[in-house]
Amino acid sequence: MKIIWSPLSIDRASEIAEYIALDKPSAADKWIITLFSKVKHLASSPKIGRIVPEIRDEQFRELIYGNYRIIYRIEKKQVSILTIRHGKQILPIEDISE
């Protein structure tokens, strides 16, 4: 399966990395590398993430990475990375709508 990153998910990943870099730039680099590595696994195993509890729809899933939730949607031929949120943040529905 193909992996597609939404503009919002890229923005969120960048914001998080910038925040981490304020304390330790090397940790931010490691965080981004690991993020992309985790998401890469979705190409062969898209159902490894749990169903998003707020939505309860099998096509909307999330991977937990540290304190963050990587929210994605499984489609016929691709996995769309929709957003990345801190685990303590409420998931706004507009983050996952088209």
N, C-alpha and C positions, 0 to 999 in steps of 0.2 A: 504494500500500500504506500501511497505517496503521503508525505506529511506537508501540510500547508500551515504556515504561521500567519495569523491575522495581524493587521497593523497594531491593534490594541495589545496583543500578546507580546509583540516585539517591543513596544513602548514600555510595557510593564517590566519586562525582563531588563531592559536598559535602566529604568528608574531604580529597580532593586539593586542592580550591580553598582550603580553610581552611589547609592546609599551605603552599601557595604564598603565601597572603596574609600569612603570618608575616613574610616578607621584603619582599613588594611587593603590596599590595592591588590595585593597578591591573592587575598581571599576572594575578592570580587572576580578576578580572572578564573580562579578555580570553580567558583559558583556557576559562572556562565558555561564553562566547559562541561561540568557535571550535568547542568540543566539540559544541554543539547544531547548529551549522551543518554540521559534517561528518556527523553522524548524520542530519540532514534529507535528505541525498543518497540515503540508503538507501531512501527511499520510492519513488523512481523507478528506482534501480539497486541492488537488494539484493545483487547478486553482485560488487560492486566490491571487497569485502574478500576476503582470502585465507582458505582453509580453515584452521581452527585445527589446528596441527601435532599437538598432543597427542591430538586426537580423531579426525581424519581422516574426518570426516563432512561431506558437502557442505552440509548445512543449518546447521552451526555455523561461523561465519566471524568474522573480526576485522578491524577497521580499526586501523592504527597511527597514533597521534597523539602526536608527540614521543616521550617515553619510555613512553607508555602504550598498552595494548591495549584496544580497545573490543570486547568479545566479544558477539556477537549470534546469534540463531537466525532463519532464514528459515522462515516458516510460510505456509499457503495465502493468507491475506489480510492478514498483518501481519508486521512485523519486530519481534522482541522483543529489546530491549537487556538482556542478562543481567548483565553486570558490567564493571567497568573495573579493570585490573590494571597495575601497573608491569611493564615488559617483563622485568625481572630476577626477578620473583616467579613461583613455580610456580603454575599454575592449579589450584586445588582443584576436584575434580569436583563438590562440593556447590554451588559457585558457579553451575554451569550446569544442575544437575538441578532438576526441578520440585518 
